[in-house]
C-alpha cells in the first residue's frame, strides 16, 4: 500500500459526529454541509472543517461509483 492512501482514517477524529449534528437539526449531512459552507462565519471552525470533509468524501464516493 502506498504512503498516504489511508488519509481519510486520520482525518476523521470522531466518526459520526457531523451526522449527529445534522440529525439534531433535522437535516441530512449533505444539507448541513451546504448550509455551513455557504455561511461559515456563523459556525465554529470544527463544524466548518467537518462540513468541508463531508463534501470532499461525498465527491470521492460519486467518483468511485462512476468508475465501477
C-alpha distances in whole Angstrom, upper triangle without the diagonal:
4,7,9,7,9,12,14,15,16,18,20,22,24,23,26,28,29,30,32,34,34,36,38,39,39,37,33,30,31,34,34,31,33,36,35,33,37,38,36,39,40,37,35,32,30,31,31,27,26,28,26,23,24,25,22,20,23,22,19,20,23,21,18,22,23,20,20
4,6,6,9,11,14,15,15,17,20,22,25,24,27,29,29,30,33,34,34,36,38,39,40,37,33,30,30,34,33,30,32,35,33,32,35,37,34,37,39,36,34,31,29,30,29,26,26,27,25,22,24,24,21,20,23,22,18,20,23,20,18,22,23,20,21
4,6,8,9,13,13,13,15,18,20,23,22,26,27,27,29,31,32,33,35,37,38,39,36,33,29,29,33,32,29,31,34,32,30,34,35,32,35,36,33,32,28,26,28,27,23,24,25,23,20,23,23,20,19,22,22,18,21,23,21,20,24,25,22,24
4,6,6,9,10,10,11,14,17,20,19,22,24,24,25,28,29,29,31,33,34,35,32,29,26,26,29,28,25,27,30,28,26,30,31,28,31,33,30,28,25,23,24,23,20,20,22,19,16,19,20,16,16,19,18,15,18,21,19,18,21,23,21,22
4,6,8,10,10,12,14,17,19,18,21,23,23,24,27,28,28,30,32,33,34,31,28,24,24,28,27,24,27,29,28,26,30,31,29,32,33,30,29,26,24,25,24,20,20,21,19,16,18,19,15,14,17,16,13,15,18,16,15,18,20,18,19
4,5,6,7,9,11,13,16,15,18,20,20,21,24,25,25,27,29,31,31,29,26,22,23,26,25,23,25,28,26,25,29,30,28,30,31,28,27,24,21,22,22,18,18,20,18,14,16,18,15,13,16,16,13,15,18,17,15,19,21,19,20
4,6,5,6,9,12,14,14,17,18,18,20,22,23,24,26,28,29,30,27,24,21,21,24,23,20,23,25,23,22,26,27,24,27,28,25,23,20,18,19,19,15,15,17,15,12,14,15,12,11,15,15,13,15,18,17,16,20,21,20,22
4,5,5,6,10,12,11,13,15,15,16,19,20,20,22,24,25,26,23,21,17,18,21,20,17,20,23,21,20,24,25,22,25,26,23,22,19,16,17,17,13,12,14,13,9,11,13,10,9,12,13,11,12,16,16,15,18,20,19,20
4,6,6,8,10,9,13,14,15,16,18,20,21,22,24,26,27,24,22,18,20,23,22,19,23,25,23,22,26,27,24,27,28,24,22,20,17,18,18,15,13,16,15,12,13,16,14,12,15,17,14,15,19,19,17,20,23,22,23
4,6,7,10,11,14,15,16,18,20,20,22,24,25,27,28,26,23,20,21,24,22,20,23,25,22,22,26,26,23,26,26,23,21,18,15,17,17,14,13,16,15,12,14,17,14,13,17,18,16,18,21,21,20,23,25,25,26
4,6,9,10,13,13,13,15,17,18,19,21,23,24,25,23,21,17,18,21,19,16,19,21,19,18,22,22,20,22,23,19,18,15,12,13,14,10,9,12,11,8,11,13,11,11,14,16,14,16,19,19,19,22,24,24,25
4,6,6,9,9,10,12,14,15,16,18,20,21,22,20,18,15,17,19,17,15,19,20,18,18,22,22,20,22,22,19,17,15,12,12,14,10,9,12,12,9,10,13,12,11,14,16,15,16,19,20,19,22,24,24,25
4,6,9,9,11,13,14,15,17,19,20,21,23,22,20,17,19,21,19,17,21,22,19,20,24,23,20,22,22,19,16,14,11,12,14,11,10,14,14,11,13,16,16,14,17,20,19,19,23,24,23,25,28,28,29
4,6,6,8,10,11,12,14,16,16,19,20,19,18,15,18,20,17,16,20,21,18,20,23,23,20,22,22,18,16,15,11,12,15,12,10,13,15,12,13,16,17,15,17,20,19,20,23,24,24,25,28,29,29
4,6,8,9,10,12,13,14,16,18,19,17,15,13,16,18,16,15,19,20,18,20,23,23,21,24,23,19,18,17,13,13,15,14,10,13,15,12,11,15,15,13,15,18,17,17,20,22,21,22,25,26,26
4,6,5,6,9,10,10,12,14,15,14,12,10,13,15,14,14,17,18,17,19,22,22,20,23,21,18,17,17,14,12,15,14,10,12,15,12,11,14,15,13,14,18,18,17,20,22,21,22,25,26,26
4,5,5,6,9,10,11,13,14,14,13,10,14,15,12,13,16,17,15,17,20,20,18,20,18,15,14,14,11,9,13,12,9,11,14,12,11,15,16,15,16,19,19,19,22,24,24,25,28,29,29
4,5,5,6,9,10,11,12,11,10,7,10,11,9,9,13,13,11,13,16,16,15,17,16,13,13,13,10,7,10,10,6,8,11,10,8,11,13,13,13,17,17,17,19,22,22,23,26,27,28
4,5,5,6,9,10,10,9,7,6,9,11,9,10,13,14,13,15,18,18,18,20,18,16,16,16,13,11,13,13,10,10,13,12,9,12,15,13,13,17,18,16,19,21,21,22,24,26,26
4,5,5,6,9,10,10,10,9,12,13,11,12,16,15,15,17,20,20,19,21,18,16,16,17,14,12,15,15,12,12,16,15,13,16,18,17,17,20,21,20,22,25,25,25,28,30,30
4,6,5,7,9,9,9,8,12,11,8,10,13,12,11,15,17,16,15,17,15,12,13,14,12,9,12,13,10,11,14,14,12,15,18,17,17,20,22,21,23,26,26,27,29,31,32
4,5,5,6,5,6,6,9,8,6,9,11,11,11,14,15,15,15,18,15,13,15,16,14,11,13,14,11,10,14,14,11,13,17,16,15,19,20,19,21,24,24,24,27,29,29
4,5,5,6,7,8,11,10,9,12,14,14,14,17,19,19,19,21,18,16,18,19,17,14,16,18,14,14,17,17,14,17,20,18,17,21,22,21,22,26,26,25,28,30,30
4,6,8,10,11,14,13,11,14,16,14,15,18,19,19,19,20,17,15,16,19,17,14,17,18,15,15,19,19,17,19,22,21,20,24,25,24,26,29,29,29,32,34,34
4,6,9,10,12,10,8,12,13,12,12,16,16,16,16,18,15,14,16,18,17,13,16,18,15,14,18,19,16,18,21,21,20,23,25,24,25,28,29,29,31,34,34
4,7,10,12,10,9,13,14,13,14,17,18,18,19,21,18,17,19,21,20,16,18,20,17,16,19,20,17,18,22,21,19,23,25,23,24,27,28,27,30,32,32
4,7,8,6,6,10,11,10,12,15,15,16,17,20,17,16,18,20,18,15,16,18,15,13,16,17,14,15,18,18,16,19,21,20,20,24,25,24,26,29,29
4,5,5,6,9,10,11,12,14,16,17,18,21,19,17,19,20,18,14,15,17,14,12,15,15,11,12,15,14,12,16,18,16,17,20,21,20,23,25,26
4,5,5,6,9,10,10,12,14,16,15,19,17,15,16,17,15,12,12,13,10,8,11,11,7,9,12,11,10,13,15,14,15,18,19,19,21,24,24
4,6,5,6,9,10,11,12,14,15,18,17,16,18,18,16,13,13,14,11,8,10,11,7,7,11,11,8,11,14,13,13,16,18,17,19,22,23
4,5,5,6,9,10,11,13,14,17,16,15,17,18,17,13,13,15,13,10,12,14,10,10,14,14,12,14,17,17,16,20,21,21,22,25,26
4,5,5,6,9,10,11,11,14,13,11,14,14,14,10,10,12,10,7,11,12,10,10,14,14,13,16,18,18,18,21,23,23,25,27,28
4,5,5,6,8,10,10,14,13,11,13,13,12,9,8,10,8,4,7,9,7,7,10,11,11,13,15,16,16,19,20,21,22,25,26
4,6,5,6,9,10,13,13,12,15,15,15,12,10,12,11,8,9,12,10,8,12,13,12,13,16,17,17,19,21,22,23,25,27
4,6,5,6,8,11,10,10,13,14,15,11,10,13,12,9,11,14,12,11,15,17,15,17,20,20,20,23,25,25,26,29,31
4,5,5,5,9,8,7,10,10,11,8,6,10,9,7,9,12,11,11,14,16,15,17,20,20,21,23,25,26,27,29,31
4,5,5,9,10,9,11,11,12,10,7,9,10,7,7,11,11,9,12,15,14,15,18,19,20,21,24,25,25,28,30
4,6,9,10,11,13,14,15,13,10,13,14,10,11,14,14,12,15,18,17,17,21,22,21,23,26,27,27,30,32
4,6,6,8,11,12,14,11,9,13,14,11,12,16,16,15,17,20,20,20,23,25,25,27,29,30,31,33,35
4,5,6,8,8,10,9,6,10,11,10,10,14,14,14,16,19,19,20,22,24,25,26,28,30,30,32,35
4,6,7,9,12,11,9,12,14,13,14,17,18,18,20,22,23,24,26,28,28,30,32,33,34,36,38
4,7,10,12,10,9,13,14,13,15,18,18,18,21,23,23,24,27,28,29,31,33,34,35,37,39
4,7,8,6,7,10,11,10,13,15,15,16,19,20,21,23,25,26,27,29,30,32,33,35,37
4,6,6,7,9,10,11,13,15,16,17,19,20,22,23,25,26,28,29,31,32,34,36,37
4,6,5,6,9,10,11,12,14,16,17,18,20,21,23,24,26,27,29,31,32,33,35
4,5,5,6,9,10,11,12,14,15,16,18,20,21,22,25,26,27,29,31,32,33
4,5,5,6,9,10,10,12,14,15,16,19,20,21,23,25,26,27,29,30,32
4,5,5,6,9,10,11,12,14,15,17,19,20,22,23,25,26,28,29,31
4,5,5,6,9,10,11,12,14,16,17,18,20,21,23,25,26,27,29
4,5,5,6,9,10,10,12,14,15,16,18,20,21,23,25,26,27
4,5,5,6,9,10,11,13,14,15,17,19,20,21,23,25,26
4,5,5,6,9,10,11,13,14,16,17,19,20,22,23,25
4,5,5,6,9,10,11,12,14,15,16,19,20,21,23
4,5,5,6,9,10,11,13,14,15,17,19,20,22
4,6,5,6,9,10,11,13,14,16,17,19,21
4,5,5,6,9,10,11,13,15,16,17,19
4,5,5,6,9,10,11,12,14,15,17
4,5,5,6,9,10,11,13,15,16
4,5,5,6,9,10,11,13,15
4,6,5,6,9,10,11,13
4,5,5,6,9,10,11
4,5,5,6,9,10
4,5,5,6,9
4,5,5,7
4,5,5
4,6
4
